[in-house]
Amino acid sequence: MLAEEGKQRLHVLFQRFAKLFFGCLAAVTSGMMYAVYLSTYHERKFWFSSRQELEREITFQGDSAIYYSFYKDLLKAPSFERGHNYKTINAVQQMTLYPELIASVLYQASGSEEVIEPVYFYIGIVFGLQGIYVTALFITSWVMSGTWLAGMLTVAWFIINRTDTTRIDYSIPSRENWALPYFACQVAALTGYLKNNINSSAESFCYLLVSAATYTFMMMWEYSHYLLFVQAVCLFLLDSLTLVQTEKVHEVYKIYLFSLFLGYLLQFENPALLVSPLLSLVAALMLSKCLEVNMKKGTFISRLLKIMHFYLVFTITVTLNFLLKMFVPHKENEHLLKFLEVRFGLNTTKNFTMNWLLCQESLQAPSQDFFLRLTQSSVLPFYILVLIICLFSVTQVIFKRIGGEPLKETVTLEDGKIGERPEIVYHIVHTLLLGSLAMILEGMKYFWTPYVCMLAAFGVCSPELWMTLFKWLRLKAVHPILLALILSMAVPTIIGFSLWKEFFPRIMTELSELQEFYDPDTVELMMWIKRQAPVAAVFAGSPQLMGVIKLCTGWMVTSLPLYNDDDLLKRNENIYQIYSKRSAEDIYKILTSYKASYLIIEDSICNEVGPVKGCRIKDLLDIANGHMVCDENESYTYSKYGRFCHEIKMNHSPYVNYFTRVYWNRSYFVYRINTVISFQS
């Protein structure tokens, strides 16, 4: 008997080990294959290996150019101390350049100078992080469903919907591409940590991983605390409704506090973390903890206390945040608050920056094409079905908790209560909150869509979800447990084969096609600046072009394509006046106030024919300057001056008195800003 029991235990341990081994192997392989896929696609798109350094750098557009330029600056510094102290310390503080700082240190410390070029090392790290991102989503779905088949389906849907799950195609160095992989790791660890039937060693490992990932995520992205605030709200709701162990939730709160404190110290005493809503919420939850006596027992008084608890937490959070903003010196992002007011119809404005933000696709409501793409890949219909089943189950559990039923330690397959599992409820609430934000701002889809893929894959692969559905239907003809196990394997297999048949040829075609990205006019401009412009020259122009100039030439520029600083936004607006209907004297005064010595006019902006009327740069400037009048869906512009970017090309007075054309091609016109002793009134 003892020998047979020992063999059975050994057999069970072997099965568990084999399942864990092959699951981890599949997760790591999926991440590595995705990273290789991104690298191959990037090479096919830009022909990176066959281009010169200048042509490679031009592929970095907008804010990407700025981030990569600081990485280059750090590598060119004679020593790390000099590069840090004299060139980048302010940039690291203001622009969250920790990824570039870490990448440059790794490149130099690993002795990679003779092995790999800096640009390949940089984008290789980003692609590797994307592989970790996919692996974390795989593991999260696996932990939730109990089968790594869900992880495979998650990865498949993620790659098929790559346009809506990641910005890696458009901006490799963006902060989200550096930060979201760590957030995905944090969510995966938190999923395991919230499980009821987890052993102590696994719980400790998950806790440590949550701590490390939370802090790293906060260091990589300046807006990370807002996403963590949404997560904290989820945990607060779960705890208040007795859907999760209170002790675990409060341990996560401590992680938030520790990460905020450590981040504040290591980010040059960043005041944004002190006035963040995350700190105010967690502090309010800690303060209100002492008032939770008898709240979680099914009495009438406890229900009243729960309502009071919600009100108390809300009041303390708002009050603390208000007091912190009063006493902590900080640089408030006023443009964000004003944008939200205008975005939700609470105010109107003619301000250039506000209207420019409103015109950005990422800050508008998602288009119908977005939902159509998710539907065509089948992920959205399955997500909605899984969400409905889980919501009904969670609602049942909430009513039972209100009635006084305690939290179950373990939930078996026979119970058919998917809403009893705290990690599942967390993901349901989290995806609802992220989805609500994504319905308002299309840019939020990059946070929501990956979890749509994960939740849909978990649902169709989870026997417990099928069992929950069968419990409601009260099946008697077929054994519900057997049917749930069969469907949890058959349905994802059918979905996988259909996705393979429809989308795999498209992906292979995408990788086999040689695309071409070549901008000869920009290359010629950069070459002219390097050869002809004085070393002390300062260039003025659109922020996007200035970012490319700073990266490719290293020359000084007047503006940067960064939108997280009020001063920079105001400076960008002033420089954009070169496309407005203002006098040569006004433009000259603006440019000389920023010590500019050269002006670059872009023909694409000056003669822009945008698809959305009123969203062109020149239209926004005319509105802000009072040069545009709208009447019965028609707009008219008036000014006693012509549009500066047009008039300056005519080479007539007074423009030739202030500006001298020194270079031009099909796309760019470069003017030297003359030294003028006095102005004629």
Protein Blocks (a to p, Z undefined) as FASTA:
>chain_A
ZZmmmmmmmmmmmmmmmmmmmmmmmmmmmmmmmmmmmmmmmmmmnommlpcfklmmmmpg
cjllmmmmmmmmmmmpmbfklmmmmmmmmmmmmnopmlmmmmmmmmmmnopmmmpcfklm
mmmmmmmmmmmmmmmmmmmmmmmnopaklmmmmmmmmmmmmmmmpcklmommlmklmmmm
mmmmmmmmmmmmmpmkbcfklmmmmmmmmmmmmmmmmmmpmklmmmmmmmmmmmmmmmmn
opacfklmmmmmmmmmmmmmmmmmmnoopaklmmpmklmmmmmmmmmmmmmgoklcccfk
lmmmmmmmmmmmmmmmmmmmmmmmmmmccdddfklmmmmmmmnopaccfbfklmmmmmpm
klmccdfklmmmmmmnommmmmmmmmmmmmmmmmmmmmmmmnopacdfbdcfklopaklp
mklmmmmmmmmmmmmmmmmmmklmmmmmmmmmmmmmmmmmmmklmmmmmmmnopakbcfk
lmmmmmmmmmmmmmmmmmmmmmmmmmmmmmmpccddddfklmmmmmmmmmmpcfkbccdd
dfklmmmmmmmnopacfbdcdfkbfklmmmmmmmmmmmmccdfklmmmmmmmnopabdcd
dfklmmgccfbghiafklmmmmmnopacceehiacdddfbdcfklmmmnopafklmmpcc
fbdcfkbccddddddfbdcZZ
